[in-house]
């Protein structure tokens, strides 16, 4: 008999609390998904903002590493200090 472990998103531990910088996506984003493919924590996602396909960030899990900002070919992601 196989056992299945039920895993609910609501109970996932938030792992991004120690970051010192956050990625902020600007209007320059064209929705190319480069940041999504390169994010080592899978916190970048594609969504629709004002009718435009654009990247978003799950800040609860983002570690603030800056990979997304480095790989963005349009310079649409800037790392900003957390205040």
DSSP file (Angstrom, degrees, kcal/mol; ACC not computed):
  #  RESIDUE AA STRUCTURE BP1 BP2  ACC     N-H-->O    O-->H-N    N-H-->O    O-->H-N    TCO  KAPPA ALPHA  PHI   PSI    X-CA   Y-CA   Z-CA
    1    1 A X              0   0    0      0, 0.0     2,-0.3     0, 0.0     0, 0.0   0.000 360.0 360.0 360.0 130.0    0.0    0.0    0.0
    2    2 A X        -     0   0    0      2,-0.0     2,-0.4     1,-0.0     0, 0.0  -0.647 360.0-148.1 -85.8 140.9    1.4    3.4   -1.0
    3    3 A X        -     0   0    0     -2,-0.3     2,-0.5     2,-0.0    -1,-0.0  -0.894   6.9-156.6-107.3 138.6    1.2    6.3    1.5
    4    4 A X        -     0   0    0     -2,-0.4     2,-0.6     2,-0.0    -2,-0.0  -0.963   8.8-143.1-117.6 129.3    0.8    9.8    0.3
    5    5 A X        -     0   0    0     -2,-0.5     2,-0.4     2,-0.0    -2,-0.0  -0.809  17.1-139.4 -90.6 120.7    1.9   12.8    2.4
    6    6 A X        -     0   0    0     -2,-0.6     2,-0.5     2,-0.0    -2,-0.0  -0.665  19.8-169.8 -80.4 131.8   -0.5   15.7    2.1
    7    7 A X        -     0   0    0     -2,-0.4     2,-0.4     5,-0.0     3,-0.0  -0.976   4.4-159.9-128.4 117.2    1.3   19.0    1.9
    8    8 A X    >   -     0   0    0     -2,-0.5     3,-1.6     1,-0.1     4,-0.3  -0.832  18.6-138.8-102.9 133.1   -0.6   22.3    2.2
    9    9 A X  G >  S+     0   0    0     -2,-0.4     3,-1.7     1,-0.3    -1,-0.1   0.841 101.3  64.7 -53.7 -37.0    0.9   25.5    0.9
   10   10 A X  G 3  S+     0   0    0      1,-0.3    -1,-0.3    -3,-0.0    -3,-0.0   0.759 102.4  48.9 -61.8 -24.5   -0.4   27.4    4.0
   11   11 A X  G <  S+     0   0    0     -3,-1.6    -1,-0.3     2,-0.1    -2,-0.2   0.420  79.7 121.3 -98.1   2.0    1.9   25.3    6.2
   12   12 A X  S <  S-     0   0    0     -3,-1.7     2,-0.2    -4,-0.3    -3,-0.0  -0.415  71.5-112.2 -62.2 136.8    5.1   25.8    4.2
   13   13 A X        -     0   0    0     -2,-0.1     2,-0.5     1,-0.1    -1,-0.1  -0.530  26.7-120.6 -70.9 136.3    7.7   27.5    6.4
   14   14 A X        +     0   0    0     -2,-0.2     3,-0.3     1,-0.1    47,-0.2  -0.676  34.1 177.8 -79.2 122.4    8.6   31.0    5.3
   15   15 A X        +     0   0    0     -2,-0.5     3,-0.4    45,-0.4    46,-0.2   0.386  59.8  76.0-110.5   2.3   12.2   31.0    4.4
   16   16 A X    >   +     0   0    0     44,-2.5     3,-1.1     1,-0.2    45,-0.2   0.247  59.3 104.8-100.2  14.1   12.9   34.5    3.2
   17   17 A X  T 3  S+     0   0    0     -3,-0.3    -1,-0.2    43,-0.2    -2,-0.1   0.718  75.3  56.0 -69.0 -20.8   12.9   36.3    6.5
   18   18 A X  T 3  S+     0   0    0     -3,-0.4    -1,-0.2     2,-0.0    -2,-0.1   0.485  78.5 117.7 -92.8  -1.0   16.7   36.8    6.7
   19   19 A X    <   -     0   0    0     -3,-1.1    45,-0.1    43,-0.3     3,-0.1  -0.251  45.9-163.8 -67.3 154.0   17.2   38.6    3.4
   20   20 A X  S    S+     0   0    0     43,-0.3    62,-2.3     1,-0.2     2,-0.3   0.542  74.2  40.5-111.1 -14.9   18.5   42.2    3.3
   21   21 A X  E     -A   81   0A   0     60,-0.2     2,-0.4    42,-0.2    60,-0.2  -0.946  65.4-156.9-132.2 153.6   17.5   43.0   -0.3
   22   22 A X  E     -A   80   0A   0     58,-2.8    58,-2.9    -2,-0.3     2,-0.4  -0.973  22.7-116.9-128.8 146.7   14.4   42.4   -2.3
   23   23 A X  E     -A   79   0A   0     -2,-0.4     2,-0.5    56,-0.2    56,-0.2  -0.673  26.9-163.1 -80.3 134.2   13.9   42.2   -6.1
   24   24 A X  E     -A   78   0A   0     54,-2.5    54,-2.3    -2,-0.4     2,-0.5  -0.981   9.2-144.9-120.1 123.7   11.6   44.9   -7.4
   25   25 A X  E     -A   77   0A   0     -2,-0.5    52,-0.2    52,-0.2     2,-0.1  -0.752  17.8-158.6 -92.1 127.6   10.2   44.4  -10.9
   26   26 A X    >   -     0   0    0     50,-3.2     3,-1.6    -2,-0.5    50,-0.1  -0.337  36.9 -92.4 -97.1-179.9    9.6   47.6  -13.0
   27   27 A X  T 3  S+     0   0    0      1,-0.3    49,-0.1    -2,-0.1    -1,-0.1   0.572 113.7  80.5 -69.0  -9.4    7.4   48.4  -15.9
   28   28 A X  T 3   +     0   0    0     48,-0.2    -1,-0.3    47,-0.1    48,-0.1   0.676  66.0 114.7 -69.2 -16.0   10.4   47.5  -18.2
   29   29 A X    <   -     0   0    0     -3,-1.6    -4,-0.0    47,-0.3    43,-0.0  -0.347  42.9-177.2 -61.3 128.2    9.4   43.8  -17.7
   30   30 A X        -     0   0    0     -2,-0.1    -1,-0.1    24,-0.0    23,-0.1   0.346  48.0-108.9-107.4   2.8    8.3   42.3  -21.0
   31   31 A X        +     0   0    0     21,-0.1    23,-0.1     1,-0.1    -2,-0.1   0.832  65.9 148.3  76.8  32.7    7.4   38.8  -19.6
   32   32 A X        -     0   0    0      1,-0.1    -1,-0.1    21,-0.1    22,-0.0   0.661  50.8-137.4 -75.2 -15.7   10.3   36.9  -21.2
   33   33 A X     >  +     0   0    0     12,-0.1     4,-2.0     1,-0.1     5,-0.2   0.536  63.8 128.6  71.7  10.4   10.4   34.5  -18.2
   34   34 A X  H  > S+     0   0    0      1,-0.2     4,-1.4     2,-0.2     5,-0.1   0.917  74.5  49.1 -60.6 -43.1   14.3   34.6  -18.0
   35   35 A X  H  > S+     0   0    0      1,-0.2     4,-1.4     2,-0.2    -1,-0.2   0.879 108.5  53.7 -64.8 -38.0   14.1   35.4  -14.2
   36   36 A X  H  4 S+     0   0    0      1,-0.2     3,-0.3     2,-0.2    -1,-0.2   0.913 109.3  48.3 -62.5 -43.4   11.6   32.6  -13.6
   37   37 A X  H  < S+     0   0    0     -4,-2.0    -1,-0.2     1,-0.2    -2,-0.2   0.783 117.4  41.3 -68.7 -28.3   13.9   30.0  -15.2
   38   38 A X  H  < S+     0   0    0     -4,-1.4     2,-0.4    -5,-0.2    -1,-0.2   0.558  79.5 115.9-100.2  -9.1   17.0   31.1  -13.3
   39   39 A X    ><  -     0   0    0     -4,-1.4     3,-1.0    -3,-0.3     5,-0.0  -0.469  52.4-155.8 -66.1 117.9   15.6   31.7   -9.8
   40   40 A X  T 3  S+     0   0    0     -2,-0.4    -1,-0.2     1,-0.2    -4,-0.0   0.682  93.6  42.8 -70.4 -16.1   17.3   29.1   -7.5
   41   41 A X  T 3  S-     0   0    0     -3,-0.0    -1,-0.2     0, 0.0    -2,-0.1   0.377 105.2-124.7-108.0   2.1   14.4   29.2   -5.0
   42   42 A X  S <  S+     0   0    0     -3,-1.0    -2,-0.1    -6,-0.1    -6,-0.1   0.866  70.6 130.2  55.2  40.8   11.6   29.2   -7.6
   43   43 A X        +     0   0    0     18,-0.1    15,-2.2    14,-0.0     2,-0.3   0.585  44.5  86.9 -98.1 -12.2   10.1   32.4   -6.1
   44   44 A X  E     +B   57   0B   0     13,-0.2     2,-0.3    -9,-0.2    13,-0.2  -0.677  56.4 170.0 -86.1 142.3    9.8   34.3   -9.4
   45   45 A X  E     -B   56   0B   0     11,-2.1    11,-2.9    -2,-0.3     2,-0.4  -0.954  32.7-113.2-145.8 163.8    6.5   33.7  -11.3
   46   46 A X  E     +B   55   0B   0     -2,-0.3     2,-0.3     9,-0.2     9,-0.2  -0.851  43.4 152.9-101.8 137.4    4.7   35.1  -14.3
   47   47 A X  E     -B   54   0B   0      7,-2.9     7,-3.1    -2,-0.4     2,-0.5  -0.834  44.1 -95.9-145.9-176.9    1.4   36.9  -13.8
   48   48 A X  E     +B   53   0B   0     -2,-0.3     2,-0.5     5,-0.2     5,-0.2  -0.951  33.8 178.6-114.4 123.9   -0.8   39.6  -15.3
   49   49 A X  E >  S-B   52   0B   0      3,-2.8     3,-1.5    -2,-0.5    -2,-0.0  -0.986  75.8 -15.4-125.7 120.4   -0.5   43.2  -14.1
   50   50 A X  T 3  S-     0   0    0     -2,-0.5    -1,-0.1     1,-0.3     3,-0.1   0.870 129.3 -53.9  52.9  40.4   -2.7   45.8  -15.8
   51   51 A X  T 3  S+     0   0    0      1,-0.2     2,-0.4    -3,-0.0    -1,-0.3   0.585 117.2 111.4  76.0  10.4   -3.3   43.4  -18.7
   52   52 A X  E <  S-B   49   0B   0     -3,-1.5    -3,-2.8     2,-0.0     2,-0.3  -0.958  73.2-117.5-121.7 134.3    0.4   42.8  -19.3
   53   53 A X  E     +B   48   0B   0     -2,-0.4     2,-0.3    -5,-0.2    -5,-0.2  -0.534  51.6 159.9 -67.3 126.7    2.4   39.6  -18.7
   54   54 A X  E     -B   47   0B   0     -7,-3.1    -7,-2.9    -2,-0.3     2,-0.1  -0.989  40.6-100.2-152.1 154.5    4.9   40.4  -16.0
   55   55 A X  E     -B   46   0B   0     -2,-0.3     2,-0.3    -9,-0.2    -9,-0.2  -0.450  35.3-173.3 -76.2 148.8    7.2   38.8  -13.4
   56   56 A X  E     -B   45   0B   0    -11,-2.9   -11,-2.1    -2,-0.1     2,-0.4  -0.869  14.3-131.9-134.6 170.4    6.3   38.7   -9.8
   57   57 A X  E     -B   44   0B   0     -2,-0.3     2,-1.2   -13,-0.2   -13,-0.2  -0.984   8.3-142.5-130.7 134.8    8.0   37.6   -6.6
   58   58 A X    >>  -     0   0    0    -15,-2.2     3,-1.7    -2,-0.4     4,-1.2  -0.785  24.3-173.1 -90.7  91.7    6.9   35.4   -3.7
   59   59 A X  T 34 S+     0   0    0     -2,-1.2    -1,-0.2     1,-0.3   -16,-0.0   0.732  73.4  70.1 -64.9 -24.3    8.7   37.5   -1.0
   60   60 A X  T 34 S+     0   0    0      1,-0.2   -44,-2.5    -3,-0.1   -45,-0.4   0.772 115.3  25.9 -62.9 -23.9    7.9   35.0    1.8
   61   61 A X  T <4 S+     0   0    0     -3,-1.7    -2,-0.2   -46,-0.2    -1,-0.2   0.528  92.8 113.0-117.6 -10.8   10.4   32.6    0.2
   62   62 A X     <  -     0   0    0     -4,-1.2   -43,-0.3     1,-0.1    -5,-0.0  -0.447  48.0-161.4 -66.9 133.1   12.8   34.9   -1.7
   63   63 A X        -     0   0    0     -2,-0.2   -43,-0.3   -45,-0.1   -42,-0.2   0.514  36.1-120.5 -93.2  -7.3   16.3   34.9   -0.3
   64   64 A X        +     0   0    0    -45,-0.1   -44,-0.1   -44,-0.1   -43,-0.1   0.796  61.5 147.0  75.7  28.5   17.3   38.1   -1.9
   65   65 A X        -     0   0    0      1,-0.1   -43,-0.1   -46,-0.0    14,-0.0   0.793  51.9-134.9 -71.4 -28.3   20.2   36.6   -3.9
   66   66 A X     >  +     0   0    0    -45,-0.1     4,-2.0    12,-0.1     5,-0.2   0.508  64.8 128.1  89.2   4.1   19.8   38.9   -6.9
   67   67 A X  H  > S+     0   0    0      1,-0.2     4,-2.2     2,-0.2     5,-0.2   0.914  73.0  55.6 -59.0 -42.0   20.2   36.2   -9.6
   68   68 A X  H  > S+     0   0    0      1,-0.2     4,-1.2     2,-0.2    -1,-0.2   0.903 108.4  47.0 -58.0 -43.3   16.9   37.4  -11.2
   69   69 A X  H  4 S+     0   0    0      1,-0.2     8,-0.2     2,-0.2    -1,-0.2   0.864 111.7  51.7 -67.2 -36.6   18.3   41.0  -11.5
   70   70 A X  H  < S+     0   0    0     -4,-2.0    -2,-0.2     1,-0.2    -1,-0.2   0.872 114.4  40.7 -68.5 -37.4   21.6   39.7  -12.9
   71   71 A X  H  < S+     0   0    0     -4,-2.2     2,-0.4    -5,-0.2    -1,-0.2   0.609  82.5 113.7 -90.9 -11.0   20.0   37.6  -15.7
   72   72 A X    ><  -     0   0    0     -4,-1.2     3,-1.0    -5,-0.2     5,-0.1  -0.459  52.5-159.1 -65.0 116.3   17.2   40.0  -16.7
   73   73 A X  T 3  S+     0   0    0     -2,-0.4    -1,-0.2     1,-0.2    -4,-0.0   0.610  89.0  49.0 -73.6  -9.7   18.1   41.1  -20.3
   74   74 A X  T 3  S-     0   0    0      0, 0.0    -1,-0.2     0, 0.0    -2,-0.1   0.402 105.7-120.8-108.6   0.5   15.9   44.2  -20.0
   75   75 A X    <   +     0   0    0     -3,-1.0   -47,-0.1    -6,-0.1    -2,-0.1   0.841  67.8 138.8  63.4  33.1   17.2   45.6  -16.7
   76   76 A X        +     0   0    0    -48,-0.1   -50,-3.2   -49,-0.1     2,-0.5   0.528  49.8  69.3 -89.1  -6.7   13.6   45.3  -15.3
   77   77 A X  E     -A   25   0A   0     -8,-0.2     2,-0.4   -52,-0.2   -52,-0.2  -0.955  59.3-176.3-119.2 127.0   14.6   44.0  -11.9
   78   78 A X  E     -A   24   0A   0    -54,-2.3   -54,-2.5    -2,-0.5     2,-0.6  -0.961  23.7-131.1-121.2 137.2   16.4   46.1   -9.3
   79   79 A X  E     -A   23   0A   0     -2,-0.4     2,-0.4   -56,-0.2   -56,-0.2  -0.766  30.9-172.3 -86.8 124.1   17.6   44.8   -5.9
   80   80 A X  E     -A   22   0A   0    -58,-2.9   -58,-2.8    -2,-0.6     2,-0.1  -0.907  26.1-106.5-120.4 147.1   16.5   47.3   -3.2
   81   81 A X  E     -A   21   0A   0     -2,-0.4     2,-0.4   -60,-0.2   -60,-0.2  -0.383  34.2-117.7 -65.5 143.4   17.4   47.4    0.5
   82   82 A X              0   0    0    -62,-2.3    -1,-0.1     1,-0.1     0, 0.0  -0.706 360.0 360.0 -81.0 134.0   14.7   46.3    2.9
   83   83 A X              0   0    0     -2,-0.4    -1,-0.1     0, 0.0    -2,-0.0   0.428 360.0 360.0 -97.5 360.0   13.8   49.2    5.2
